[in-house]
Amino acid sequence: MPSLFDPVQAGSLHLPNRIVMAPLTRNRAPGAIPTPLMAEYYAQRASAGLLITEATPVSHQGQGYADVPGLYGTEQLDGWKRVTDAVHARGGRIVTQLWHVGRVSHTSLQPGGAKPVAPSAITAKTKTYLIEDGKGRFADTSAPRALEAQELPGIVHDFRHAARHAVSTAGFDGIEVHGANGYLLDQFLKTGANQRTDDYGGSIENRARLLLEVVQAIAGEIGGGKVGVRLSPVTTANDIGDENPQALFDYVMRRMAGLDLAYVHVIEGATGGARELPDRPFDYAAMRTAYREAGGRGAWMVNNGYDKALAEQALAQGADLVAFGRLYIANPDLVERLREDAPLNVPDRATFYGGDARGYTDYPSLEMERSA
Ligand SMILES: Cc1cc2nc3c(=O)[nH]c(=O)nc-3n(C[C@H](O)[C@H](O)[C@H](O)COP(=O)(O)O)c2cc1C
């Protein structure tokens, strides 16, 4: 049985261990431009088998929170290049999570103060995060408008364009498509947010169409071996839900199998919450079997509430990689700490979103603790 500290191949990514830093939005990029402090933060965590950046909008329309870094302007790409250079200088590997929030946004964050876009004009009962006069606050999302069918090729284009520049200009080792947590691609997938009557709504095949078009377009552009996909079959995040997630994700997995992806990243249960949901049962082993039976060879990455013991159990049961979120906020050297069974720093929730170096780059490594 492989250990967390054994190498693994994920598509064209050679990973020295199986410990992944999960994508974590930190709202520390004023003007949507990655900062030198962000380069330091990611570089501190470079011993991870793989770093996945915070979610990164592929267009201004795809933005739903204040001070998140983008991937569609020259200054943004230059800022990210500083990040990837810093990570590579420390011997790390980093992919960026490509994001379109869809209806989880606010008019004040949209180009020209427009309504956010969605599969259908249904407001998400959830909050977004705004920063006004230097102070952060959570606010209700704005009512969205339904995207016209003829706008959808433009969204696919934005994802493909961002993926190309992520790799060729910003120096990323690959990208992860954010298909999870109730954002645009998840909104299209699930009945709770998609009431369309065209080719992108109704049947499972139709609801999965946009996600598959996006992933296919990106794989065609940069090679499937550099592409991961994040999915959350039964998450409750951002007011999302589906009538029959097992059948939906069985179909999605069978279709993804042919794309030679680097990895499939699955959030089990409610993101950041319960791993088992009594009212939303789901068989993750069956989801993986659907992928493998259809010929899918990408690495299988699991996430949500993992500690070392649970992670080792997941590897024993066939997972290839485990992504850690909150533990990575507080433990830049999580790999070393898990290897040595050293105590873990506790993350400070008050500094998760927005702010400065406090609660961001000032969590000590073991080495710093020992030399103090
Ligand atoms: C502060 C914070 C920011 C997050 N940002 C993102 C994000 O940008 N993209 C994403 O897919 N998930 C995001 N998540 C979810 C995490 O990636 C992860 O799924 C969740 O924290 C559960 O994993 P954990 O139990 O190891 O923390 C975020 C979670 C937290 C706590």
The ligand as a Gaussian input file, in Angstrom:
#p B3LYP/6-31G(d) Opt

LIG

0 1
 C      -10.695000      29.905000       3.686000
 C      -11.188000      28.888000       2.697000
 C      -11.169000      29.198000       1.346000
 C      -11.569000      28.247000       0.396000
 N      -11.475000      28.544000      -0.945000
 C      -11.745000      27.602000      -1.871000
 C      -11.510000      27.853000      -3.252000
 O      -11.020000      28.920000      -3.650000
 N      -11.821000      26.868000      -4.127000
 C      -12.342000      25.661000      -3.725000
 O      -12.607000      24.798000      -4.567000
 N      -12.541000      25.398000      -2.415000
 C      -12.235000      26.326000      -1.497000
 N      -12.375000      26.027000      -0.159000
 C      -12.704000      24.638000       0.242000
 C      -11.419000      23.859000       0.520000
 O      -10.645000      23.690000      -0.660000
 C      -11.717000      22.473000       1.088000
 O      -12.561000      21.795000       0.197000
 C      -12.392000      22.534000       2.458000
 O      -11.701000      23.422000       3.331000
 C      -12.446000      21.139000       3.096000
 O      -11.136000      20.615000       3.242000
 P      -10.391000      20.599000       4.673000
 O      -11.322000      19.867000       5.613000
 O       -9.102000      19.894000       4.457000
 O      -10.237000      22.028000       5.102000
 C      -12.026000      26.967000       0.814000
 C      -12.052000      26.680000       2.191000
 C      -11.640000      27.601000       3.118000
 C      -11.642000      27.248000       4.587000

